[in-house]
Amino acid sequence: MMRAPAILRADPTTDRAMPPSAADPARADALPPDDPVDAPPPGTRPAAAPDPHAGPDADAGPAPSVPAACDVAILGGGLAGLTLALQLRQRFPALSIVVLERRAHPVPLACHKVGESSVEIGAAYFERLGLAEHLQQAQLRKFGFRFFFSEGRHDLDGVTELGASRPLPVPSYQIDRGLFENHLGERVRADGTVFVDRTMVRQVALGEGEAAHTVCWQRAGGPEQRLQARWVIDASGRAGLLKRQLGLAQDNAHGAHAVWFRLKGHLPVDRWSDDPAWRARCATPTRWLSTNHLCGAGYWVWLIPLASGSHSVGIVADPRFHPLERMNSFERAMDWLAEFQPRLHAELDGRREALQDFAFFRRFSYDCRQVFSASRWALVGEAGRFLDPFYSPGSDFIAIGNTFVTELIARDRAGQRLGAHTQVYEQIFRSFYDSTLALYVDQYGLFGDPTVMPVKVLWDYSYYWGVLAQLFFHERLTDLALLSQLRDELALGQALNRAVQDVLRDWSAVSRRPNPAVMLDQAAIPWFVELNRSLLDTLDAPALRARLREATERLRTLAEELREHVLDEHPGLDDRALRAAIDGAVLGPGVALPPVQRPRPRLLEALLAPQASRAEPALA
């Protein structure tokens, strides 16, 4: 998730970079330094989608040579567009690629964009593109996700903590988006891609049949130009150039909002308690390197360190619990934190002069009717769909979408028809989106439940690592033969996930919500650690097929353990949908699944043990 040398502050009136100030690089093996503060706080602004009709900056500097025609035109040089350019160049060294980017490069550090936390698929994708050295040396390795059920509390050592006492095997990173996208820009140019910044795309005329598409664009201070392209890829983010033009925008059922800001200096989470036992829960004092979540009913607060020496703070909430109007400026957000997360407020209150930016989105999640076309256009990244920042799926879906686009371009270059594959990839991508969206819709009410939420996190990660991540790590996302063979397992996993999310929500509605001062150590759950490690294996198609079937059986076991536990505590809860999913009803009448496995100890033992018997876990 992040790194590097100097910090640039964003001017809230122009959204352009201001002069940098010095920043100490973060050390990943120690407590964060007590950074000096010298940045004056700017004003506040809503984070709106870029205006696709806004003109480029006046002084763009020397223009690169842009051809009149290319194989692929990528509209947008952010994370999705630049990584796609790298992936295409890696696959097709002779491909002619032009990337047109609205912003000036290099972009500001720290305050460039949110989307700073990566998880396993996104991190593996970046490494696959040859970015491992940059991630390991210039960004911060993330110490996993960490959750504190700390609503209304000053004492983080007095509440339930969910996280790992030591890093799990598969790496992920905290990514300073400005630093990362600057590096990506340098890489694509070095690889022979034409990357033009400070541009405005005025029009895209999609050709019919085999006719080329035409992109009308202009660079700051220059004449309008035309670019012929066989493929046009919209990577313009929330501006959604093609999505707007083609009327593809579509709402979803998730109405959450977010506010965020960056401050110079890191937040010393490990110093927020003097209790030696609390500090010793983790093998090293590096909780600050986690994506820390401060959780409460209807919301969560993120704390993400950046290698450029700043810390990102965000509040994400369901408006039915916490209206945006209570937090849509820095002062209002601070007032809100004083009430709901007073320990964080106390830390920030003495550092107001360190504020670097502030922004918000009213309804950040959205859908799209179509993202791939046999007419040789596609939407990637936020130009198509966006889910929720919880679990940091943004880079994952960039990786998945870019991989489908790369495969479609490969088929086109081989002279193969695109229609059938385009439809199947669209269906698969839709399935992944819908399954992940189910983790969020109407679930924010249970985020502050110290009993139910740890079970949800364990389930959600078992589904992610067990199914989707396995397909990506083993490079089988586009293996339609394998996916066809796994049709029943994938459908069963989706049905189980939907039913489990409903039961978790119903359980939390009647939960007593005890909040003991314990750590639920994910690193002390052997099967969970092994599931993470298994992503590093190299399996052929038959072995991967067997693994995914094993993963589906594990999900059935987890679901049955959850069902039994919830009914023991609350016999009146409706478990019919979950029981039907466990029995495989989604597979049709007459399908007989084997009995659910019952391992000992139970898979959920570490989280479902009676509250009174929970003890501090020993460090491994």
C-alpha positions as CSV (number, residue, x, y, z in Angstrom):
1,M,0.0,0.0,0.0
2,M,2.4,3.1,-0.1
3,R,5.8,5.0,0.0
4,A,8.5,7.7,-0.9
5,P,10.5,11.0,-0.8
6,A,8.5,14.2,-0.8
7,I,4.9,15.2,-0.1
8,L,2.8,17.4,-2.4
9,R,-0.3,19.0,-1.1
10,A,-3.4,19.3,-3.2
11,D,-4.8,22.8,-3.8
12,P,-8.6,22.2,-3.2
13,T,-9.6,24.9,-5.6
14,T,-7.7,23.6,-8.6
15,D,-6.9,20.0,-7.7
16,R,-3.3,20.6,-8.8
17,A,-0.1,20.0,-7.0
18,M,1.4,22.6,-4.6
19,P,5.1,22.8,-3.9
20,P,6.5,19.8,-2.0
21,S,7.7,19.7,1.6
22,A,10.3,17.2,2.9
23,A,9.1,14.0,4.4
24,D,11.0,11.2,6.1
25,P,10.7,7.8,4.5
26,A,8.9,5.3,6.6
27,R,10.6,2.3,8.1
28,A,8.7,-1.0,7.9
29,D,10.5,-2.6,10.8
30,A,9.9,0.0,13.5
31,L,7.4,2.4,15.1
32,P,6.6,5.3,12.8
33,P,8.8,8.4,13.4
34,D,7.5,11.5,15.1
35,D,7.4,13.5,11.9
36,P,7.7,17.3,12.1
37,V,4.6,19.2,10.9
38,D,4.8,22.1,8.5
39,A,1.9,21.8,6.1
40,P,-0.9,24.4,6.4
41,P,-4.4,22.9,6.2
42,P,-6.2,23.6,2.9
43,G,-9.9,24.0,2.6
44,T,-12.3,21.2,1.9
45,R,-13.9,19.9,-1.3
46,P,-16.3,17.2,-2.5
47,A,-14.5,14.5,-4.6
48,A,-16.5,14.7,-7.8
49,A,-15.9,12.7,-10.9
50,P,-13.6,14.5,-13.3
51,D,-15.4,16.6,-15.8
52,P,-14.9,15.0,-19.2
53,H,-15.5,18.4,-20.8
54,A,-13.0,20.3,-18.8
55,G,-10.1,21.7,-20.7
56,P,-6.5,20.6,-20.1
57,D,-3.9,22.8,-18.3
58,A,-2.6,25.7,-20.3
59,D,1.1,24.9,-20.0
60,A,1.7,21.3,-21.0
61,G,5.3,21.4,-21.9
62,P,6.8,19.6,-24.9
63,A,4.3,17.1,-26.5
64,P,5.4,13.6,-27.2
65,S,5.1,12.3,-30.8
66,V,1.7,10.7,-31.2
67,P,0.9,8.5,-34.2
68,A,-2.2,9.0,-36.3
69,A,-3.2,5.4,-35.7
70,C,-2.5,2.7,-33.1
71,D,-3.7,-0.8,-32.1
72,V,-5.0,0.2,-28.7
73,A,-6.0,3.6,-27.4
74,I,-6.4,3.7,-23.6
75,L,-8.4,6.7,-22.4
76,G,-7.0,7.4,-18.9
77,G,-3.5,7.0,-17.5
78,G,-4.3,6.1,-13.9
79,L,-3.8,2.8,-12.2
80,A,-6.2,0.8,-14.5
81,G,-5.0,2.3,-17.7
82,L,-1.2,2.2,-17.0
83,T,-1.3,-1.4,-15.7
84,L,-3.2,-2.5,-18.7
85,A,-0.6,-0.8,-20.9
86,L,2.1,-2.8,-19.1
87,Q,0.1,-6.0,-19.4
88,L,-0.5,-5.6,-23.1
89,R,3.2,-4.7,-23.7
90,Q,4.3,-7.8,-21.8
91,R,2.0,-10.0,-23.9
92,F,2.5,-8.3,-27.2
93,P,5.9,-6.5,-27.5
94,A,5.1,-5.1,-31.0
95,L,1.6,-3.7,-30.1
96,S,1.2,0.0,-30.7
97,I,-0.4,1.6,-27.6
98,V,-1.4,5.2,-26.9
99,V,-2.4,6.3,-23.4
100,L,-4.2,9.7,-23.1
101,E,-4.3,11.0,-19.5
102,R,-6.1,14.1,-18.2
103,R,-3.8,14.9,-15.3
104,A,-0.3,16.3,-15.5
105,H,2.6,13.9,-14.8
106,P,4.3,13.5,-12.4
107,V,1.3,13.6,-10.1
108,P,1.4,14.6,-6.4
109,L,2.5,12.2,-3.8
110,A,0.3,11.2,-0.8
111,C,-2.8,13.3,-1.8
112,H,-3.2,12.1,-5.4
113,K,-5.9,9.5,-5.0
114,V,-7.5,7.1,-2.5
115,G,-7.5,3.3,-3.2
116,E,-4.3,3.0,-1.2
117,S,-4.6,-0.5,0.2
118,S,-4.0,-3.6,-1.9
119,V,-4.9,-7.2,-1.2
120,E,-3.6,-10.5,-2.5
121,I,-4.9,-10.5,-6.1
122,G,-4.0,-6.9,-6.8
123,A,-0.6,-7.3,-5.2
124,A,0.1,-10.5,-7.2
125,Y,-1.0,-8.7,-10.4
126,F,1.4,-5.9,-9.8
127,E,4.2,-8.3,-9.2
128,R,3.3,-10.2,-12.3
129,L,3.7,-7.0,-14.3
130,G,7.3,-6.7,-13.0
131,L,6.6,-4.2,-10.2
132,A,7.8,-6.3,-7.3
133,E,11.0,-4.4,-6.8
134,H,9.1,-1.1,-6.6
135,L,6.6,-2.5,-4.2
136,Q,9.2,-4.0,-1.9
137,Q,11.6,-1.1,-1.9
138,A,9.4,2.0,-2.5
139,Q,6.1,1.1,-0.9
140,L,5.1,-0.4,2.5
141,R,4.3,-4.1,3.1
142,K,1.0,-4.2,4.7
143,F,0.6,-6.0,8.1
144,G,-2.8,-7.3,7.0
145,F,-6.2,-6.1,8.0
146,R,-6.8,-5.2,11.6
147,F,-10.1,-4.4,13.3
148,F,-10.8,-2.7,16.6
149,F,-14.3,-2.6,18.0
150,S,-13.6,0.8,19.6
151,E,-16.8,2.9,19.2
152,G,-17.0,5.4,22.0
153,R,-13.7,4.2,23.5
154,H,-10.4,5.8,24.4
155,D,-8.8,2.4,25.3
156,L,-7.9,0.3,22.3
157,D,-6.4,-2.2,24.7
158,G,-9.8,-2.6,26.4
159,V,-11.7,-3.8,23.3
160,T,-11.7,-6.8,21.0
161,E,-9.0,-6.8,18.4
162,L,-9.2,-8.9,15.2
163,G,-6.0,-9.4,13.2
164,A,-2.8,-11.4,12.9
165,S,0.1,-11.4,15.4
166,R,2.5,-11.9,12.5
167,P,2.4,-11.4,8.8
168,L,0.7,-14.1,6.7
169,P,2.6,-15.7,3.9
170,V,1.2,-13.9,0.8
171,P,2.3,-10.2,0.7
172,S,0.1,-7.2,0.1
173,Y,1.1,-3.5,0.2
174,Q,0.1,-0.1,1.3
175,I,0.4,2.0,-1.9
176,D,1.0,5.7,-2.3
177,R,-1.0,6.2,-5.4
178,G,1.0,9.2,-6.5
179,L,4.3,7.5,-6.1
180,F,3.0,4.3,-7.8
181,E,1.4,6.0,-10.8
182,N,4.5,8.1,-11.4
183,H,6.5,4.9,-11.5
184,L,4.0,3.3,-13.8
185,G,4.1,6.3,-16.1
186,E,7.9,6.0,-16.4
187,R,7.6,2.3,-17.0
188,V,5.1,2.5,-19.8
189,R,7.1,5.2,-21.6
190,A,10.3,3.1,-21.2
191,D,8.5,0.1,-22.7
192,G,7.6,2.1,-25.8
193,T,4.0,3.1,-25.1
194,V,3.1,6.6,-26.1
195,F,1.9,8.2,-22.9
196,V,0.4,11.8,-23.2
197,D,-0.6,13.7,-20.1
198,R,-2.7,16.9,-19.8
199,T,-5.1,15.8,-22.5
200,M,-8.8,16.1,-23.0
201,V,-10.8,13.6,-24.9
202,R,-13.5,15.5,-26.8
203,Q,-15.2,12.7,-28.6
204,V,-15.0,8.9,-29.3
205,A,-16.6,7.8,-32.6
206,L,-16.9,4.0,-32.5
207,G,-16.4,2.4,-35.9
208,E,-18.8,-0.2,-37.2
209,G,-17.7,-3.7,-38.1
210,E,-14.0,-3.8,-38.9
211,A,-13.7,0.0,-39.2
212,A,-11.3,1.7,-36.7
213,H,-12.6,3.8,-33.8
214,T,-11.7,7.5,-33.8
215,V,-10.7,9.4,-30.7
216,C,-10.7,13.3,-30.9
217,W,-8.4,14.7,-28.3
218,Q,-6.4,17.8,-27.5
219,R,-3.4,18.5,-25.4
220,A,-3.1,21.7,-23.3
221,G,-2.5,24.6,-25.6
222,G,-2.4,22.5,-28.7
223,P,-4.7,21.7,-31.6
224,E,-7.4,19.1,-31.7
225,Q,-6.1,15.8,-33.0
226,R,-7.6,12.5,-34.2
227,L,-6.4,9.1,-33.3
228,Q,-7.5,6.0,-35.2
229,A,-7.5,2.8,-33.0
230,R,-8.6,-0.7,-33.5
231,W,-9.4,-1.0,-29.8
232,V,-10.6,1.8,-27.4
233,I,-10.3,1.1,-23.7
234,D,-12.0,3.5,-21.3
235,A,-9.9,3.8,-18.2
236,S,-11.0,7.3,-17.4
237,G,-12.2,6.5,-13.8
238,R,-15.4,8.1,-12.6
239,A,-15.5,10.4,-15.6
240,G,-16.7,7.3,-17.4
241,L,-16.3,8.7,-20.9
242,L,-17.7,5.7,-22.8
243,K,-20.1,4.8,-20.1
244,R,-21.7,8.2,-20.3
245,Q,-21.6,8.2,-24.1
246,L,-23.2,4.8,-24.4
247,G,-25.7,5.2,-21.5
248,L,-24.3,2.2,-19.6
249,A,-24.4,3.7,-16.1
250,Q,-26.4,1.7,-13.6
251,D,-27.0,2.1,-9.9
252,N,-26.6,-0.7,-7.4
253,A,-28.2,-1.3,-4.0
254,H,-25.3,0.0,-2.0
255,G,-25.7,3.6,-0.9
256,A,-22.7,4.2,1.4
257,H,-20.6,7.4,1.4
258,A,-17.0,8.1,2.3
259,V,-15.0,11.1,3.5
260,W,-11.2,11.0,3.7
261,F,-8.1,13.1,4.4
262,R,-4.4,12.8,4.6
263,L,-2.1,14.1,7.3
264,K,1.7,14.5,7.3
265,G,3.3,12.1,9.7
266,H,2.3,8.6,10.6
267,L,-0.2,7.7,13.3
268,P,1.6,5.7,16.0
269,V,-1.2,3.1,16.6
270,D,1.3,0.9,18.5
271,R,1.7,3.7,21.1
272,W,-2.0,4.1,21.8
273,S,-1.6,1.9,24.8
274,D,1.0,1.6,27.5
275,D,-0.1,-2.0,28.4
276,P,2.9,-4.3,27.8
277,A,0.7,-7.3,27.2
278,W,-1.3,-5.4,24.5
279,R,1.9,-4.3,22.8
280,A,3.3,-7.8,23.0
281,R,0.3,-9.4,21.2
282,C,2.1,-8.8,17.9
283,A,5.5,-10.2,17.1
284,T,6.8,-6.7,16.1
285,P,5.4,-3.3,17.0
286,T,4.0,-2.7,13.5
287,R,0.2,-2.5,13.9
288,W,0.6,0.9,12.2
289,L,1.5,-0.9,9.0
290,S,-1.9,-2.6,8.9
291,T,-5.0,-1.3,7.3
292,N,-6.5,-0.5,10.7
293,H,-10.3,-0.5,10.9
294,L,-12.0,1.3,13.8
295,C,-15.5,-0.3,13.7
296,G,-18.9,0.7,14.9
297,A,-22.5,0.2,14.0
298,G,-23.1,1.4,10.4
299,Y,-19.5,2.6,9.7
300,W,-15.8,1.9,9.7
301,V,-12.8,4.2,9.8
302,W,-9.6,3.4,7.9
303,L,-6.1,4.2,8.9
304,I,-3.6,3.6,6.1
305,P,0.1,4.6,6.2
306,L,1.8,5.9,3.1
307,A,5.5,5.6,2.3
308,S,5.7,9.3,1.4
309,G,5.4,10.0,5.2
310,S,1.6,10.6,5.4
311,H,-1.3,8.7,6.9
312,S,-4.6,8.3,5.1
313,V,-7.8,8.5,7.3
314,G,-11.3,7.7,6.0
315,I,-14.8,7.3,7.3
316,V,-17.1,5.1,5.4
317,A,-20.7,4.9,6.5
318,D,-24.2,3.8,5.6
319,P,-26.3,7.0,5.5
320,R,-29.1,5.3,7.4
321,F,-26.9,5.3,10.4
322,H,-24.6,8.3,9.9
323,P,-25.6,11.0,7.3
324,L,-22.9,12.5,5.2
325,E,-23.9,15.9,6.4
326,R,-22.4,15.1,9.8
327,M,-18.9,14.6,8.3
328,N,-18.6,16.4,5.0
329,S,-15.9,18.8,6.1
330,F,-12.8,18.3,8.2
331,E,-14.3,20.1,11.2
332,R,-17.5,18.1,11.0
333,A,-15.6,14.9,10.6
334,M,-13.5,15.7,13.7
335,D,-16.7,16.4,15.7
336,W,-18.1,13.1,14.5
337,L,-14.8,11.3,15.5
338,A,-14.9,12.9,18.9
339,E,-18.3,11.2,19.5
340,F,-17.7,7.8,17.8
341,Q,-13.9,7.2,17.8
342,P,-12.5,9.4,20.6
343,R,-9.1,7.8,20.7
344,L,-8.4,8.7,17.1
345,H,-9.9,12.1,17.6
346,A,-7.5,12.7,20.5
347,E,-4.5,11.8,18.2
348,L,-5.7,14.0,15.4
349,D,-6.8,17.0,17.5
350,G,-3.2,17.9,18.3
351,R,-2.2,17.6,14.6
352,R,-4.7,19.7,12.8
353,E,-1.9,21.7,11.2
354,A,-0.7,18.5,9.5
355,L,-3.9,18.3,7.4
356,Q,-3.0,17.9,3.7
357,D,-6.4,17.5,2.0
358,F,-10.0,16.6,2.5
359,A,-12.6,15.1,0.1
360,F,-15.8,13.0,0.0
361,F,-18.1,11.0,-2.2
362,R,-21.8,10.9,-1.5
363,R,-22.6,7.6,-3.1
364,F,-19.3,5.9,-4.2
365,S,-20.6,2.5,-5.3
366,Y,-22.1,2.0,-8.8
367,D,-22.6,-0.6,-11.5
368,C,-22.4,-0.7,-15.3
369,R,-24.6,-2.6,-17.8
370,Q,-21.7,-3.8,-19.9
371,V,-17.9,-3.5,-19.7
372,F,-16.7,-5.7,-22.7
373,S,-17.8,-5.5,-26.3
374,A,-17.1,-7.7,-29.4
375,S,-17.0,-4.3,-31.2
376,R,-13.5,-3.9,-29.7
377,W,-14.1,-1.5,-26.8
378,A,-14.0,-2.1,-23.1
379,L,-14.3,-0.3,-19.7
380,V,-11.7,-1.1,-17.0
381,G,-11.3,0.0,-13.4
382,E,-13.6,2.7,-12.1
383,A,-14.7,3.6,-15.6
384,G,-17.0,0.6,-15.3
385,R,-17.9,-0.5,-11.8
386,F,-16.9,0.2,-8.2
387,L,-17.8,-1.8,-5.1
388,D,-16.6,-0.5,-1.7
389,P,-13.2,0.2,-0.1
390,F,-13.8,-2.4,2.6
391,Y,-11.5,-5.3,1.8
392,S,-9.8,-3.1,-0.8
393,P,-11.1,-4.9,-3.9
394,G,-10.3,-2.0,-6.3
395,S,-7.0,-3.3,-7.5
396,D,-8.3,-6.8,-7.7
397,F,-11.0,-5.9,-10.1
398,I,-8.6,-3.9,-12.1
399,A,-6.4,-7.0,-12.4
400,I,-9.4,-9.2,-13.4
401,G,-10.9,-6.7,-15.9
402,N,-7.5,-6.0,-17.5
403,T,-6.9,-9.7,-17.8
404,F,-10.1,-10.3,-19.7
405,V,-9.4,-7.3,-22.0
406,T,-5.9,-8.6,-22.7
407,E,-7.3,-12.0,-23.6
408,L,-9.9,-10.5,-25.9
409,I,-7.2,-8.5,-27.7
410,A,-5.2,-11.6,-28.0
411,R,-8.1,-13.4,-29.7
412,D,-8.7,-10.5,-32.0
413,R,-5.0,-10.4,-33.0
414,A,-5.2,-14.1,-33.8
415,G,-8.2,-13.5,-36.1
416,Q,-10.7,-15.3,-33.9
417,R,-14.3,-14.2,-33.3
418,L,-15.0,-12.3,-30.1
419,G,-18.7,-12.7,-29.6
420,A,-19.0,-15.8,-27.5
421,H,-15.9,-15.1,-25.4
422,T,-17.0,-11.5,-24.8
423,Q,-20.4,-12.7,-23.5
424,V,-18.8,-15.3,-21.2
425,Y,-16.2,-12.9,-19.8
426,E,-19.0,-10.4,-19.2
427,Q,-21.0,-13.0,-17.3
428,I,-18.0,-14.1,-15.2
429,F,-17.0,-10.6,-14.4
430,R,-20.6,-9.8,-13.4
431,S,-20.7,-12.9,-11.2
432,F,-17.5,-11.8,-9.4
433,Y,-18.9,-8.3,-8.9
434,D,-22.3,-9.5,-7.6
435,S,-20.7,-12.0,-5.2
436,T,-18.4,-9.3,-3.8
437,L,-21.2,-6.7,-3.6
438,A,-23.1,-9.1,-1.4
439,L,-20.4,-8.6,1.3
440,Y,-21.4,-5.0,1.7
441,V,-25.1,-4.4,0.9
442,D,-27.1,-4.0,4.1
443,Q,-24.2,-5.3,6.1
444,Y,-22.8,-2.1,7.6
445,G,-25.1,-2.5,10.6
446,L,-23.1,-5.4,11.9
447,F,-19.7,-3.9,11.4
448,G,-19.6,-2.8,15.1
449,D,-20.5,-6.3,16.4
450,P,-17.4,-7.8,18.1
451,T,-19.0,-11.3,18.0
452,V,-20.5,-11.5,14.5
453,M,-18.0,-9.3,12.6
454,P,-15.0,-11.6,13.2
455,V,-17.0,-14.5,11.8
456,K,-18.0,-12.5,8.8
457,V,-14.3,-11.5,8.1
458,L,-13.3,-15.1,8.4
459,W,-16.0,-16.2,6.1
460,D,-15.4,-13.5,3.5
461,Y,-11.7,-14.3,3.4
462,S,-12.3,-18.0,3.1
463,Y,-14.5,-17.4,0.1
464,Y,-12.0,-14.9,-1.4
465,W,-8.9,-17.0,-0.9
466,G,-10.6,-20.3,-1.5
467,V,-12.2,-19.4,-4.9
468,L,-11.5,-16.2,-6.7
469,A,-7.9,-15.8,-5.5
470,Q,-7.1,-19.4,-6.5
471,L,-8.4,-18.8,-10.0
472,F,-6.3,-15.6,-10.4
473,F,-3.1,-16.9,-8.8
474,H,-3.2,-20.0,-11.0
475,E,-3.9,-17.9,-14.1
476,R,-7.2,-19.7,-14.9
477,L,-9.6,-16.8,-15.1
478,T,-10.0,-17.2,-18.8
479,D,-9.8,-21.0,-18.8
480,L,-13.4,-21.6,-19.9
481,A,-13.1,-25.4,-20.0
482,L,-12.1,-25.4,-16.3
483,L,-14.7,-22.9,-15.3
484,S,-17.3,-25.0,-17.1
485,Q,-16.2,-28.1,-15.1
486,L,-16.5,-26.0,-11.9
487,R,-19.9,-24.6,-12.7
488,D,-21.7,-26.4,-9.9
489,E,-19.0,-25.5,-7.3
490,L,-19.0,-21.8,-8.3
491,A,-22.8,-21.7,-8.2
492,L,-22.8,-23.4,-4.8
493,G,-20.2,-21.0,-3.4
494,Q,-22.4,-18.0,-4.5
495,A,-25.5,-19.4,-3.0
496,L,-23.7,-20.2,0.3
497,N,-22.3,-16.6,0.4
498,R,-25.7,-15.0,-0.1
499,A,-27.3,-17.2,2.6
500,V,-24.4,-16.7,5.0
501,Q,-24.5,-12.9,4.6
502,D,-28.3,-13.0,5.5
503,V,-27.7,-15.1,8.6
504,L,-24.9,-12.9,9.8
505,R,-27.1,-9.9,9.5
506,D,-30.0,-11.6,11.3
507,W,-27.7,-12.9,14.0
508,S,-26.2,-9.4,14.7
509,A,-29.7,-8.0,15.0
510,V,-30.2,-10.1,18.2
511,S,-26.6,-10.4,19.3
512,R,-25.6,-9.2,22.8
513,R,-22.4,-7.8,21.4
514,P,-20.0,-8.5,24.2
515,N,-16.7,-6.7,23.7
516,P,-14.0,-8.4,25.8
517,A,-10.4,-7.1,25.8
518,V,-8.9,-9.9,23.8
519,M,-7.2,-10.4,20.5
520,L,-8.6,-12.9,18.0
521,D,-5.4,-13.9,16.3
522,Q,-5.9,-15.0,12.7
523,A,-2.3,-16.2,12.6
524,A,-3.2,-18.7,15.3
525,I,-5.8,-20.5,13.1
526,P,-3.7,-23.1,11.2
527,W,-6.2,-23.8,8.4
528,F,-6.7,-20.1,7.8
529,V,-3.0,-19.5,7.5
530,E,-2.6,-22.5,5.2
531,L,-5.4,-21.2,3.0
532,N,-3.5,-18.0,2.5
533,R,-0.2,-19.8,1.9
534,S,-1.8,-22.1,-0.7
535,L,-2.1,-19.2,-3.1
536,L,1.6,-19.6,-3.7
537,D,1.3,-23.2,-4.9
538,T,1.7,-24.1,-8.6
539,L,-1.1,-26.4,-9.7
540,D,-2.2,-27.8,-13.0
541,A,-5.8,-27.7,-14.1
542,P,-6.8,-31.1,-12.5
543,A,-5.1,-30.2,-9.2
544,L,-6.7,-26.8,-9.2
545,R,-10.1,-28.3,-9.9
546,A,-9.7,-30.6,-6.9
547,R,-8.6,-27.6,-4.7
548,L,-11.7,-25.6,-5.6
549,R,-13.9,-28.5,-4.9
550,E,-12.2,-28.8,-1.5
551,A,-12.7,-25.1,-1.0
552,T,-16.4,-25.5,-1.6
553,E,-16.7,-28.2,0.9
554,R,-14.8,-26.0,3.4
555,L,-17.4,-23.3,2.8
556,R,-20.2,-25.8,3.4
557,T,-18.6,-26.8,6.7
558,L,-18.1,-23.2,7.8
559,A,-21.7,-22.5,6.9
560,E,-23.0,-25.5,8.8
561,E,-20.9,-24.6,11.9
562,L,-22.3,-21.1,11.7
563,R,-25.9,-22.3,11.4
564,E,-25.6,-24.6,14.4
565,H,-24.0,-22.0,16.6
566,V,-26.5,-19.3,15.8
567,L,-29.5,-21.6,16.3
568,D,-28.0,-22.8,19.6
569,E,-28.0,-19.2,20.8
570,H,-31.1,-18.0,19.0
571,P,-33.4,-20.9,18.2
572,G,-36.0,-18.7,16.5
573,L,-33.8,-17.4,13.7
574,D,-34.8,-18.5,10.2
575,D,-32.1,-20.8,8.8
576,R,-34.1,-22.3,5.8
577,A,-32.2,-20.5,3.1
578,L,-28.8,-21.3,4.6
579,R,-29.8,-25.0,5.1
580,A,-31.0,-25.2,1.5
581,A,-27.7,-23.7,0.3
582,I,-25.7,-26.2,2.4
583,D,-27.8,-29.0,1.0
584,G,-27.1,-27.8,-2.6
585,A,-30.6,-26.8,-3.6
586,V,-29.2,-24.3,-6.1
587,L,-27.8,-27.3,-8.1
588,G,-31.3,-28.5,-8.9
589,P,-33.7,-31.2,-7.8
590,G,-32.3,-34.7,-7.2
591,V,-28.7,-33.5,-6.5
592,A,-27.4,-35.3,-3.4
593,L,-24.3,-33.7,-1.8
594,P,-22.2,-35.6,0.6
595,P,-22.7,-34.9,4.3
596,V,-20.9,-31.8,5.6
597,Q,-17.5,-32.6,7.0
598,R,-17.1,-32.1,10.7
599,P,-13.5,-31.5,11.6
600,R,-12.2,-31.3,15.1
601,P,-11.5,-28.7,16.3
602,R,-14.2,-26.9,14.5
603,L,-13.1,-24.4,11.8
604,L,-14.7,-21.6,13.7
605,E,-13.6,-22.7,17.1
606,A,-11.2,-19.8,17.7
607,L,-14.0,-17.3,17.1
608,L,-17.1,-19.0,18.4
609,A,-15.7,-20.2,21.8
610,P,-17.8,-18.8,24.7
611,Q,-16.9,-15.3,25.6
612,A,-15.9,-16.2,29.1
613,S,-13.3,-18.7,27.9
614,R,-11.6,-16.4,25.5
615,A,-8.0,-15.9,26.5
616,E,-5.1,-14.0,25.1
617,P,-3.5,-16.1,22.4
618,A,0.1,-17.0,22.7
619,L,2.4,-15.6,20.1
620,A,3.7,-18.2,17.7
